[in-house]
Amino acid sequence: MHQVWRKQTLSKNAILINGKGQYAGRNKAFQMKATGEILDAVERDDHIYIKGNATAAYALVSPEVARVEPEVYFFNNSFFVFVDSIDAEAPVAIDWRLHANQEYQLGKSSFRNTGEKAGFYGELLWSEGGAPSLSQETGFPGVDPSEYEGLPVSTCLTARFPNANRHRIVTLLVPHRQDDPRRIFHFVDDQG
């Protein structure tokens, strides 16, 4: 469970590049190279902004990767916008992954998850590399079920984006109390 699932990027709310995550092997020299950093963190009146650089963490496993920079915006203590920027020297497919304790309700580019007291909905607002296909899987692939017997089993949403050299993926995530579901209305400005 630890080596095959918990230590791997596929168990996180993170992206996979061509089905591969960040380096998670036992080589200490590679572990020291597979790093990330916070490039910027700002709190403003109406939002919090964080930008990271995960290029080195992915490049050891996917050497075609030139840049992996996630950005997170948290607006009005209410909702999140994620911007994932991935550049590669050869076309790569991106899996955007999000885990929850229940199954999702999936739309063409939207998803909803409802728990006992709260839930969230999300939408893949824009992708420069092409439209995603959404799927979900419950369980821990590759792990012996006896290793997680009696533990909660999560469901993972995967939004798979087609091969491209340049990906810019914008995702909206709106958490809410179960008795107060909310929607955030938006539009995409095509003025460049």
C-alpha positions in Angstrom: 0.0 0.0 0.0 2.8 2.4 0.9 5.1 1.9 -2.1 2.4 1.1 -4.8 -0.2 3.8 -3.7 0.5 6.3 -0.9 4.0 7.3 -2.0 2.9 7.7 -5.7 1.6 10.8 -7.3 -1.4 8.9 -8.6 -2.7 8.9 -5.0 -2.6 12.7 -4.7 -4.7 15.5 -6.1 -2.1 16.2 -8.8 -1.4 15.7 -12.4 0.1 12.8 -14.2 2.1 13.3 -17.4 1.8 10.4 -19.9 0.4 8.4 -16.9 3.5 9.0 -14.8 3.9 11.2 -11.7 6.7 12.7 -9.8 9.8 10.6 -8.9 8.9 8.4 -5.9 11.7 5.8 -6.1 14.3 4.9 -3.4 17.4 6.5 -5.1 18.4 9.2 -2.6 20.3 11.2 -5.2 17.2 11.3 -7.4 15.0 12.1 -4.4 17.1 15.2 -3.8 16.7 16.3 -7.4 13.0 15.7 -7.5 12.0 18.9 -5.8 9.5 21.7 -6.0 9.3 25.2 -4.9 6.8 28.0 -4.1 7.5 30.8 -6.6 4.9 33.3 -5.2 2.3 33.5 -2.4 0.2 36.6 -2.0 -2.8 37.5 0.1 -5.0 40.3 -1.3 -8.4 41.7 -0.2 -10.4 39.4 -2.4 -8.2 36.4 -3.0 -5.1 34.4 -2.0 -2.7 33.4 -4.8 0.0 30.6 -4.8 2.3 29.6 -7.6 4.6 26.7 -7.6 7.2 25.0 -9.7 7.2 21.2 -9.9 9.3 20.8 -13.0 12.2 19.0 -11.3 9.8 16.6 -9.6 8.3 15.4 -12.9 11.4 15.7 -15.2 13.3 12.8 -13.7 10.4 10.5 -14.7 9.3 12.4 -17.8 12.4 14.0 -19.3 10.4 15.6 -22.2 8.9 18.0 -19.6 10.2 21.6 -19.8 7.8 23.2 -17.3 5.2 22.2 -14.7 3.8 25.2 -12.8 0.6 24.9 -10.8 -1.3 28.1 -9.6 -4.0 28.2 -7.0 -6.4 31.1 -6.5 -8.8 31.1 -3.5 -11.4 33.9 -4.1 -13.5 35.6 -1.4 -13.0 32.7 1.1 -15.4 30.8 -1.2 -14.1 29.0 -4.3 -10.9 27.9 -6.0 -9.5 28.3 -9.5 -6.6 26.1 -10.4 -4.3 26.9 -13.4 -1.9 24.1 -14.5 0.8 25.1 -17.0 2.7 22.2 -18.5 5.2 22.6 -21.4 7.0 19.7 -23.0 9.4 19.2 -25.9 7.3 16.3 -27.2 3.5 16.0 -27.1 2.3 14.7 -23.7 -1.1 13.6 -22.3 -2.2 15.0 -19.0 -4.3 13.3 -16.3 -5.8 15.9 -13.8 -6.7 13.9 -10.7 -9.0 14.6 -7.7 -9.8 12.2 -4.9 -12.9 12.0 -2.7 -14.6 9.6 -0.3 -17.7 9.1 -2.5 -18.4 8.5 -6.2 -18.8 11.6 -8.4 -21.6 12.7 -10.6 -20.0 13.4 -13.9 -21.0 15.8 -16.7 -19.2 16.5 -20.0 -16.7 18.9 -18.3 -18.2 19.1 -14.8 -18.3 17.0 -11.7 -20.0 17.0 -8.3 -19.3 15.2 -5.1 -21.6 15.1 -2.1 -20.7 13.8 1.4 -22.6 13.6 4.6 -22.2 17.2 5.6 -20.6 19.0 2.7 -19.8 18.6 -1.0 -18.2 20.4 -3.9 -18.7 20.9 -7.6 -16.2 21.6 -10.2 -15.8 22.4 -13.8 -12.9 22.2 -16.3 -13.3 25.7 -17.6 -10.6 25.8 -20.3 -7.9 23.7 -21.8 -5.4 25.0 -24.4 -4.4 21.4 -25.3 -7.9 20.0 -26.1 -11.1 18.9 -24.4 -10.8 16.4 -21.6 -12.6 13.1 -21.1 -13.8 12.4 -17.5 -13.8 9.1 -15.7 -13.7 7.8 -12.2 -12.3 4.7 -10.4 -13.0 3.5 -6.9 -10.2 1.6 -5.1 -6.5 1.4 -5.0 -5.3 -0.2 -8.2 -2.4 -2.6 -7.8 -2.8 -2.9 -4.0 -3.7 -6.1 -2.3 -7.2 -5.5 -0.8 -6.1 -7.1 2.5 -3.8 -4.1 3.0 -6.7 -1.6 3.2 -9.4 -3.8 4.7 -11.6 -1.8 7.1 -10.3 1.6 5.7 -12.3 4.0 3.7 -11.9 3.5 -0.1 -11.6 6.6 -2.1 -12.8 7.4 -5.6 -10.5 9.2 -8.0 -11.8 11.5 -10.7 -9.5 11.7 -13.8 -9.8 14.3 -16.5 -7.6 13.1 -19.3 -6.4 15.7 -21.8 -5.0 14.8 -25.2 -1.4 14.9 -26.3 0.0 18.4 -26.8 3.3 20.2 -26.3 1.6 23.0 -24.3 -1.2 22.6 -21.8 -3.0 25.4 -19.9 -5.8 23.8 -17.8 -8.1 26.0 -15.8 -10.4 24.3 -13.3 -13.1 25.7 -10.9 -13.8 24.0 -7.6 -16.6 25.2 -5.3 -16.9 23.6 -1.9 -20.2 24.0 0.0 -22.3 22.8 2.9 -24.7 20.1 1.9 -27.7 22.3 2.7 -26.3 25.2 0.8 -25.1 24.2 -2.7 -23.7 27.1 -4.7 -22.9 27.8 -8.3 -20.3 30.2 -9.7 -21.3 31.6 -13.1 -18.5 32.3 -15.5 -17.6 33.0 -19.1 -14.5 32.7 -21.2 -13.3 35.9 -22.8 -12.1 35.2 -26.3 -10.3 38.5 -26.7 -6.9 37.0 -26.2 
